[in-house]
Amino acid sequence: MSRKGRLLIALSIFVLAACGGGESNHGQANGNGRPGGGPGQRPDQPPVPIAIEAAVRGDITSTYAANATLEANAQADILARVPGVVQSILVEEGDRVTKGQALLQIEADEYRFRLQQAEANTKNLRARYDRLQDMADRGLASAEEFDTAEAEFANAEANEGLARIELGYTTVRAPMTGYIVGRLVDPGQPISANLPVFGIADFDPLLARVHVPSKEFRRLTTEQPVTIHLDSDGTVLEGSIQLVSPVIDPSTGTIKVTVEIDEYRAGVRPGDFAQVRIVTERRTDRVLVPRIALVSDKGEDVVYVERDGVAERIAVEIGLADDERAEILSGIAPGDHIVVKGQRSLQHGQAVRVLEGAEETVAAEPDEEKRGQGRKSS
């Protein structure tokens, strides 16, 4: 063989060796043809740390929330019924009083003397009436004289009764049981009839009035349970619907609902702002996931599920939801490992490492045969 032929053969062997070496290196870099082990992970990216919780079966409710101000069950101004001078004040703001309890005393000497005068006049006219009745029975007095005496005696009794009532009005009394919410006069102050002297309110129970959209009307009934969340300190109170208005406000399309709060801690008072939450629907035995796990992605509601150390993106249909949980109508089964931390940066197929929740989900995960999903143990 000529020198030129041998040179061509050597060059061909070198080229073939170079091509074979490149294929070998490529196979080592890609392994099974998926660089990095997953479609959503770079070759040098470590597993993403996550926390998980198990999907569970349970009950969930739908609620309507509206803001309201707590109100007293009843509130009124207490009026002076007769004019006079305030002699003494027997209660102060914040005092709890009972119906009929004395609250204020008006100087009563004038009214006492008026009553004595009326009693004396009644006594005199009673005696005259008795004499004329005796004389009329014996035919010694005319019917006209007797009728006049009878009328005057009746008038005197009425005047005596009015004088006794006015004397009673010099002691101002509570018209109902409740708390004094305002004192409007001072000792020694002259007052006129029908002047407000106190404000009183009945706090038992407290009320909250909210306006609910008319579409919720058929879901509301009296005695329906309600929760009330106070804005001031976050206290949660329990109440019930007392009244549902039979008419719809045409300007707002809402119905007035009155909520009654029978039990509350000391310090809760009318005027406190609150959020009233009314249960409008209840569903039982539903698949529930933590609401924090939900992610909105390209117009879809999505949750990520950890399976065999890999994140799986699942588009779901959501039913009812409350502050903590959401009902999943499709796509999730009880026991699925729902990603609740780290899900917003995940991609489908990305490797993950569970840092929280692994122990809790072991007991919650259902039997593999029942699930029919043929999962492998991680």
C-alpha positions as CSV (number, residue, x, y, z in Angstrom):
1,M,0.0,0.0,0.0
2,S,1.3,3.4,-0.9
3,R,2.1,6.0,1.8
4,K,-0.8,8.1,0.7
5,G,-3.2,5.2,1.3
6,R,-1.9,4.5,4.8
7,L,-2.4,8.2,5.6
8,L,-6.0,8.1,4.6
9,I,-6.7,5.0,6.7
10,A,-5.1,6.6,9.8
11,L,-7.2,9.8,9.3
12,S,-10.4,7.8,9.1
13,I,-9.7,5.9,12.3
14,F,-9.0,9.1,14.2
15,V,-12.3,10.6,13.0
16,L,-14.3,7.5,14.0
17,A,-12.7,7.5,17.5
18,A,-13.5,11.1,18.0
19,C,-17.2,10.6,17.1
20,G,-17.5,7.6,19.4
21,G,-16.0,9.4,22.4
22,G,-18.5,12.3,21.9
23,E,-21.4,9.9,22.1
24,S,-20.1,8.3,25.3
25,N,-19.7,11.6,27.0
26,H,-23.3,12.6,26.0
27,G,-24.7,9.4,27.4
28,Q,-23.0,10.1,30.8
29,A,-24.4,13.6,31.0
30,N,-28.0,12.7,30.2
31,G,-28.4,9.3,31.8
32,N,-31.9,8.2,30.6
33,G,-32.2,11.1,28.3
34,R,-33.8,13.5,30.8
35,P,-31.1,16.0,31.9
36,G,-31.6,16.8,35.6
37,G,-34.2,14.1,36.2
38,G,-37.3,16.1,35.5
39,P,-38.9,18.4,32.9
40,G,-39.1,21.3,35.4
41,Q,-35.5,21.1,36.9
42,R,-32.1,22.1,35.7
43,P,-29.3,19.5,36.0
44,D,-27.6,21.4,38.8
45,Q,-30.7,22.4,40.7
46,P,-31.2,20.8,44.2
47,P,-34.6,19.5,45.4
48,V,-36.9,22.3,46.5
49,P,-37.7,22.3,50.3
50,I,-41.5,22.1,51.0
51,A,-44.0,21.5,53.7
52,I,-47.0,19.2,53.1
53,E,-50.4,18.4,54.6
54,A,-52.7,15.6,53.8
55,A,-56.0,16.2,52.0
56,V,-58.8,15.0,54.3
57,R,-62.6,14.4,54.3
58,G,-64.7,16.7,56.4
59,D,-67.5,19.2,56.6
60,I,-67.4,22.8,55.3
61,T,-69.8,25.7,55.3
62,S,-70.4,28.8,53.2
63,T,-70.9,32.0,55.1
64,Y,-72.1,35.6,54.3
65,A,-70.1,38.2,56.1
66,A,-71.2,41.8,56.8
67,N,-70.1,44.6,59.1
68,A,-72.4,45.8,61.9
69,T,-72.4,47.9,65.1
70,L,-73.5,46.2,68.3
71,E,-76.7,47.7,69.7
72,A,-78.7,47.6,72.9
73,N,-81.8,45.5,72.9
74,A,-83.8,48.6,74.1
75,Q,-82.7,52.2,74.8
76,A,-84.7,55.2,76.1
77,D,-84.6,58.6,77.7
78,I,-86.1,58.9,81.1
79,L,-88.1,62.0,81.5
80,A,-89.1,64.2,84.5
81,R,-92.9,64.0,84.6
82,V,-93.4,67.1,86.8
83,P,-91.4,70.4,87.1
84,G,-89.3,71.1,90.2
85,V,-85.8,71.3,91.6
86,V,-83.5,68.3,91.7
87,Q,-83.1,67.4,95.3
88,S,-80.8,64.3,95.0
89,I,-79.4,61.9,92.4
90,L,-79.4,58.3,93.4
91,V,-77.5,56.6,90.6
92,E,-74.7,57.3,88.2
93,E,-73.7,56.4,84.6
94,G,-72.7,52.7,84.4
95,D,-74.9,51.6,87.2
96,R,-77.2,48.6,86.6
97,V,-80.8,49.3,87.8
98,T,-84.0,47.3,88.0
99,K,-87.4,48.3,86.8
100,G,-89.1,50.6,89.3
101,Q,-85.8,51.5,91.1
102,A,-85.6,55.2,92.3
103,L,-83.1,57.2,90.3
104,L,-83.7,60.8,91.2
105,Q,-85.7,62.8,93.8
106,I,-87.4,66.2,93.0
107,E,-88.2,68.5,95.9
108,A,-91.7,67.3,96.9
109,D,-93.0,69.6,99.6
110,E,-95.3,71.5,97.2
111,Y,-96.7,68.3,95.8
112,R,-97.2,66.9,99.3
113,F,-99.2,70.0,100.4
114,R,-101.3,69.8,97.2
115,L,-102.2,66.2,98.0
116,Q,-103.2,67.2,101.6
117,Q,-105.3,70.0,100.2
118,A,-107.0,67.6,97.8
119,E,-107.6,65.0,100.5
120,A,-109.2,67.6,102.7
121,N,-111.5,68.8,99.9
122,T,-112.5,65.2,99.1
123,K,-113.3,64.6,102.8
124,N,-115.5,67.6,103.0
125,L,-117.4,66.8,99.8
126,R,-117.8,63.2,100.9
127,A,-119.5,64.3,104.1
128,R,-121.8,66.7,102.1
129,Y,-122.6,63.9,99.6
130,D,-123.5,61.5,102.5
131,R,-125.8,64.1,104.1
132,L,-127.7,64.8,100.9
133,Q,-128.0,61.1,100.1
134,D,-129.7,60.6,103.6
135,M,-131.9,63.6,103.0
136,A,-132.9,62.5,99.5
137,D,-133.8,59.1,100.9
138,R,-136.2,60.9,103.3
139,G,-137.5,63.3,100.6
140,L,-135.9,66.3,102.2
141,A,-133.5,67.1,99.3
142,S,-134.1,67.6,95.6
143,A,-132.6,65.3,93.0
144,E,-130.8,68.2,91.5
145,E,-129.0,69.0,94.8
146,F,-128.0,65.4,95.3
147,D,-126.7,65.1,91.7
148,T,-124.6,68.3,92.2
149,A,-123.1,66.9,95.4
150,E,-122.4,63.6,93.8
151,A,-120.6,65.3,90.9
152,E,-118.5,67.5,93.1
153,F,-117.5,64.6,95.3
154,A,-116.4,62.6,92.2
155,N,-114.4,65.5,90.9
156,A,-112.7,65.9,94.3
157,E,-111.7,62.2,94.3
158,A,-110.2,62.6,90.8
159,N,-108.2,65.7,91.9
160,E,-106.9,63.8,94.9
161,G,-105.8,61.0,92.7
162,L,-104.0,63.4,90.3
163,A,-102.3,65.0,93.3
164,R,-101.1,61.6,94.5
165,I,-99.8,60.7,91.1
166,E,-97.9,64.0,90.8
167,L,-96.3,63.5,94.2
168,G,-95.2,60.0,93.1
169,Y,-93.6,61.6,90.0
170,T,-91.3,63.6,92.2
171,T,-89.4,60.3,92.5
172,V,-88.1,59.4,89.1
173,R,-87.9,55.6,88.6
174,A,-86.4,53.3,86.1
175,P,-88.9,52.2,83.4
176,M,-87.0,49.0,82.7
177,T,-84.1,46.9,83.9
178,G,-80.8,48.0,82.3
179,Y,-77.8,50.3,82.6
180,I,-77.7,54.0,83.1
181,V,-75.9,55.3,80.0
182,G,-76.2,59.0,80.6
183,R,-77.0,61.5,83.5
184,L,-78.3,64.7,82.1
185,V,-79.0,66.9,85.2
186,D,-77.3,68.0,88.4
187,P,-78.5,68.4,92.0
188,G,-80.1,71.8,92.6
189,Q,-81.0,72.2,88.9
190,P,-84.5,73.4,88.2
191,I,-86.2,71.1,85.6
192,S,-89.4,71.2,83.6
193,A,-91.8,68.5,82.8
194,N,-90.8,66.1,80.0
195,L,-87.1,67.1,80.3
196,P,-84.8,64.0,79.8
197,V,-82.8,63.4,83.0
198,F,-81.2,60.0,82.3
199,G,-80.5,57.6,79.4
200,I,-81.1,53.9,80.0
201,A,-80.3,50.9,77.9
202,D,-81.0,47.1,78.2
203,F,-77.9,45.1,77.1
204,D,-79.6,41.7,77.6
205,P,-79.4,40.7,74.8
206,L,-77.1,42.7,72.5
207,L,-78.2,43.1,68.9
208,A,-76.5,43.4,65.5
209,R,-78.4,44.4,62.4
210,V,-77.0,43.5,59.0
211,H,-78.4,43.8,55.5
212,V,-78.1,40.5,53.5
213,P,-78.6,40.3,49.6
214,S,-82.1,39.2,48.7
215,K,-80.7,36.1,46.9
216,E,-79.8,34.7,50.3
217,F,-83.3,35.1,51.7
218,R,-84.4,31.5,51.4
219,R,-81.3,30.3,53.3
220,L,-82.1,32.4,56.4
221,T,-84.3,31.3,59.2
222,T,-84.9,32.4,62.8
223,E,-82.7,30.8,65.4
224,Q,-80.0,30.2,62.7
225,P,-76.6,30.3,64.4
226,V,-74.3,33.2,63.7
227,T,-70.7,34.2,64.7
228,I,-69.7,37.7,65.5
229,H,-66.1,38.8,65.3
230,L,-65.3,42.0,67.3
231,D,-63.0,44.5,65.6
232,S,-61.7,45.8,68.9
233,D,-59.9,42.7,70.2
234,G,-60.9,39.8,67.9
235,T,-63.3,38.2,70.4
236,V,-65.7,35.7,68.7
237,L,-69.2,35.7,70.0
238,E,-72.1,33.3,69.2
239,G,-75.5,34.6,68.3
240,S,-78.6,33.6,66.4
241,I,-81.0,35.3,64.0
242,Q,-83.9,36.8,65.8
243,L,-85.8,38.6,63.0
244,V,-85.7,38.5,59.2
245,S,-87.5,41.4,57.6
246,P,-90.4,40.4,55.3
247,V,-89.5,43.1,52.8
248,I,-86.6,43.9,50.5
249,D,-85.1,47.3,50.4
250,P,-85.7,48.4,46.8
251,S,-82.7,50.9,46.9
252,T,-80.2,48.2,47.9
253,G,-81.8,44.9,47.1
254,T,-81.1,43.7,50.6
255,I,-83.0,42.3,53.6
256,K,-82.5,43.5,57.2
257,V,-81.5,40.7,59.5
258,T,-81.5,41.2,63.3
259,V,-79.0,39.0,65.2
260,E,-79.3,38.4,68.9
261,I,-76.3,37.8,71.2
262,D,-77.4,36.3,74.5
263,E,-74.0,35.6,76.1
264,Y,-70.8,37.8,76.0
265,R,-67.9,38.6,78.2
266,A,-67.7,41.6,80.5
267,G,-66.5,44.6,78.6
268,V,-68.5,44.0,75.4
269,R,-70.7,47.1,74.9
270,P,-73.1,48.6,72.4
271,G,-71.3,50.6,69.8
272,D,-68.5,48.1,69.2
273,F,-67.9,47.3,65.5
274,A,-68.1,43.7,64.5
275,Q,-68.1,41.4,61.5
276,V,-71.2,39.2,61.4
277,R,-70.9,35.8,59.6
278,I,-74.1,33.9,58.8
279,V,-73.9,30.3,57.6
280,T,-75.8,30.0,54.4
281,E,-74.8,26.5,53.3
282,R,-73.3,23.4,54.9
283,R,-71.7,20.4,53.1
284,T,-70.6,17.2,54.7
285,D,-68.0,14.5,53.9
286,R,-66.1,16.5,51.3
287,V,-62.5,16.4,50.2
288,L,-60.7,19.4,51.9
289,V,-57.3,20.9,51.4
290,P,-55.7,23.9,53.2
291,R,-56.7,27.1,51.5
292,I,-53.2,28.3,51.6
293,A,-52.2,25.5,49.2
294,L,-54.2,27.0,46.3
295,V,-52.3,28.8,43.5
296,S,-53.8,30.7,40.6
297,D,-51.9,29.9,37.5
298,K,-52.9,31.0,34.0
299,G,-56.6,31.3,34.9
300,E,-56.7,27.9,36.6
301,D,-56.9,27.0,40.3
302,V,-53.9,24.7,41.0
303,V,-52.5,22.7,43.8
304,Y,-49.2,20.9,43.9
305,V,-49.0,17.3,45.2
306,E,-45.8,15.6,46.4
307,R,-45.4,12.1,44.9
308,D,-42.3,10.1,45.2
309,G,-40.2,13.2,45.8
310,V,-41.5,15.0,42.8
311,A,-44.0,17.9,42.6
312,E,-47.1,17.3,40.5
313,R,-49.2,20.2,39.3
314,I,-52.9,19.5,39.4
315,A,-55.7,21.8,38.1
316,V,-58.6,21.5,40.5
317,E,-62.3,22.6,40.7
318,I,-63.1,24.4,44.0
319,G,-66.4,24.3,45.8
320,L,-67.0,26.0,49.1
321,A,-64.2,27.7,51.0
322,D,-63.7,29.2,54.5
323,D,-60.9,31.0,56.1
324,E,-58.7,27.8,56.5
325,R,-59.9,25.2,54.0
326,A,-61.3,24.7,50.5
327,E,-63.5,22.0,49.1
328,I,-62.0,20.2,46.1
329,L,-64.6,18.8,43.7
330,S,-62.2,17.0,41.4
331,G,-58.5,16.2,41.0
332,I,-57.6,15.4,44.6
333,A,-58.2,12.4,46.8
334,P,-58.0,12.1,50.6
335,G,-54.5,11.4,51.8
336,D,-52.8,13.2,48.9
337,H,-49.7,15.1,50.1
338,I,-50.7,18.7,49.4
339,V,-47.8,21.2,49.3
340,V,-48.6,24.1,51.6
341,K,-45.2,25.8,51.7
342,G,-42.9,26.5,48.7
343,Q,-45.6,25.8,46.2
344,R,-45.6,29.2,44.5
345,S,-42.1,28.6,43.1
346,L,-42.7,25.0,42.0
347,Q,-42.9,23.6,38.5
348,H,-44.5,20.3,37.4
349,G,-42.0,17.5,37.7
350,Q,-39.6,19.4,39.9
351,A,-37.7,17.4,42.6
352,V,-38.7,18.3,46.2
353,R,-37.6,17.6,49.7
354,V,-40.2,17.4,52.4
355,L,-39.2,19.3,55.5
356,E,-42.5,19.6,57.4
357,G,-45.6,17.4,57.5
358,A,-44.2,14.0,56.5
359,E,-45.1,12.4,59.9
360,E,-48.6,13.8,60.0
361,T,-49.5,12.6,56.5
362,V,-48.4,9.0,57.1
363,A,-51.5,8.2,59.2
364,A,-53.8,10.2,56.9
365,E,-52.7,8.5,53.7
366,P,-55.3,5.8,52.7
367,D,-54.6,2.3,51.7
368,E,-52.9,2.0,48.2
369,E,-55.4,-0.7,47.0
370,K,-58.4,1.5,47.9
371,R,-56.9,4.5,46.2
372,G,-56.1,2.4,43.1
373,Q,-53.3,4.7,42.1
374,G,-50.5,2.2,42.5
375,R,-48.1,4.6,44.2
376,K,-44.6,3.5,45.0
377,S,-43.1,4.0,48.4
378,S,-40.8,6.9,48.7
